[in-house]
Amino acid sequence: MIELMEFVNELPNKKQCNQCSYKSNKREYMAKHIALFHCKLDELMANEELVQMKQKKATSKILSQFYFI
C-alpha cells in the first residue's frame, strides 16, 4: 500500500522502527511491521475517504479487466 511506504519513507532511519527495536533492510517488511504491530493499518482503514478511494480504484480495475478480456 502506497500510504504505508510513504510512512516508512518519512522515518529518520528507514531500517529501524521508530517505535520499537525491530530492524529490516527491506522497506516493504518495515511497512508490514508498522502496519500490523503498531496498528498503522487500523489507522489507515479508519480513514473513510482513503478506503472509498481505494475501493473505487479496485472496482474500476476489475471492471476494466472484465470488459477487455
Residue frames as qw, qx, qy, qz and C-alpha x, y, z in Angstrom:
[[0.000, 0.889, 0.457, 0.000, 0.00, 0.00, 0.00],
 [0.406, 0.614, -0.013, 0.677, 1.39, 3.33, -1.08],
 [0.355, -0.831, 0.033, -0.427, 0.45, 5.08, 2.16],
 [0.860, -0.484, 0.084, 0.138, 2.45, 2.64, 4.27],
 [0.765, 0.204, 0.079, 0.606, 5.50, 3.01, 2.06],
 [0.106, 0.777, 0.012, 0.621, 5.22, 6.80, 2.32],
 [0.628, -0.756, 0.059, -0.175, 5.14, 6.46, 6.11],
 [0.892, -0.205, 0.114, 0.387, 8.33, 4.34, 6.02],
 [0.553, 0.516, 0.085, 0.649, 10.00, 6.88, 3.73],
 [0.165, -0.850, 0.023, -0.499, 9.38, 9.56, 6.36],
 [0.832, -0.524, -0.074, 0.167, 11.18, 7.60, 9.10],
 [0.112, -0.901, 0.406, 0.107, 14.54, 9.07, 10.15],
 [0.143, -0.411, 0.887, 0.155, 16.11, 5.61, 9.80],
 [0.736, 0.175, -0.277, -0.592, 14.24, 3.52, 7.25],
 [0.607, 0.168, -0.776, 0.037, 15.87, 0.32, 8.52],
 [0.203, -0.085, -0.768, 0.601, 14.84, 0.81, 12.17],
 [0.274, -0.699, -0.611, -0.251, 11.31, 1.05, 13.54],
 [0.060, 0.471, -0.250, 0.844, 10.89, 4.32, 15.44],
 [0.657, -0.469, 0.016, -0.590, 8.53, 2.68, 17.96],
 [0.913, -0.338, 0.223, -0.047, 10.43, -0.47, 18.92],
 [0.384, -0.606, 0.619, 0.320, 13.68, -2.37, 18.28],
 [0.805, 0.379, 0.452, 0.058, 12.55, -4.01, 15.01],
 [0.046, -0.652, 0.475, 0.590, 15.06, -3.71, 12.15],
 [0.770, 0.369, 0.512, 0.090, 14.83, -4.66, 8.49],
 [0.288, -0.303, 0.463, 0.782, 16.83, -3.94, 5.37],
 [0.066, 0.363, 0.744, 0.558, 13.65, -4.13, 3.28],
 [0.216, -0.038, 0.117, -0.969, 11.26, -1.19, 3.29],
 [0.614, -0.193, -0.532, -0.551, 8.36, -3.50, 2.43],
 [0.594, -0.245, -0.722, 0.257, 8.98, -5.55, 5.58],
 [0.148, -0.093, -0.403, 0.898, 9.18, -2.37, 7.65],
 [0.403, -0.122, -0.206, -0.883, 5.86, -1.19, 6.21],
 [0.683, -0.248, -0.639, -0.251, 4.21, -4.51, 7.06],
 [0.469, -0.157, -0.649, 0.578, 5.71, -4.43, 10.56],
 [0.056, 0.034, 0.235, -0.970, 4.41, -0.93, 11.27],
 [0.524, -0.160, -0.402, -0.734, 1.01, -1.74, 9.77],
 [0.738, -0.245, -0.609, -0.157, 0.48, -4.90, 11.80],
 [0.602, -0.215, -0.570, 0.516, 2.43, -4.43, 15.03],
 [0.161, -0.213, -0.273, 0.924, 1.80, -0.72, 15.58],
 [0.247, 0.635, 0.681, -0.269, -1.79, -0.54, 14.25],
 [0.020, 0.391, -0.286, -0.874, -0.97, 1.80, 11.36],
 [0.083, -0.197, -0.840, -0.498, -3.22, -0.34, 9.15],
 [0.117, -0.638, -0.726, 0.229, -6.12, 0.26, 11.57],
 [0.081, -0.607, -0.087, 0.786, -5.42, 3.98, 11.39],
 [0.052, 0.184, -0.586, -0.787, -5.48, 3.95, 7.59],
 [0.127, -0.354, -0.888, -0.263, -8.64, 1.83, 7.48],
 [0.087, -0.644, -0.572, 0.501, -10.37, 4.34, 9.78],
 [0.033, 0.418, -0.211, -0.883, -9.88, 6.99, 7.08],
 [0.591, 0.486, 0.601, -0.230, -13.19, 6.65, 5.22],
 [0.408, 0.815, -0.170, -0.375, -12.07, 8.85, 2.32],
 [0.015, -0.557, 0.802, 0.214, -8.99, 6.72, 1.73],
 [0.443, 0.076, 0.889, -0.090, -10.97, 3.48, 1.91],
 [0.574, 0.656, 0.371, -0.321, -13.59, 4.74, -0.55],
 [0.290, 0.787, -0.419, -0.348, -10.89, 5.92, -2.94],
 [0.153, -0.367, 0.910, 0.120, -9.17, 2.52, -2.81],
 [0.536, 0.304, 0.759, -0.210, -12.49, 0.71, -3.31],
 [0.531, 0.760, 0.081, -0.366, -13.30, 2.79, -6.39],
 [0.143, 0.688, -0.656, -0.275, -9.84, 2.20, -7.82],
 [0.309, -0.145, 0.940, -0.001, -10.12, -1.57, -7.27],
 [0.573, 0.497, 0.578, -0.302, -13.62, -1.70, -8.75],
 [0.467, 0.788, -0.158, -0.368, -12.60, 0.21, -11.86],
 [0.016, -0.540, 0.818, 0.199, -9.58, -2.05, -12.30],
 [0.436, 0.098, 0.888, -0.108, -11.74, -5.16, -12.05],
 [0.560, 0.659, 0.366, -0.345, -14.32, -3.76, -14.44],
 [0.311, 0.769, -0.416, -0.373, -11.70, -2.74, -16.98],
 [0.151, -0.322, 0.925, 0.130, -10.24, -6.26, -16.93],
 [0.510, 0.328, 0.755, -0.248, -13.70, -7.75, -17.33],
 [0.525, 0.752, 0.183, -0.353, -14.59, -5.65, -20.35],
 [0.274, 0.768, -0.511, -0.273, -11.24, -6.08, -22.12],
 [0.472, -0.249, 0.845, 0.036, -10.99, -9.86, -21.89]]
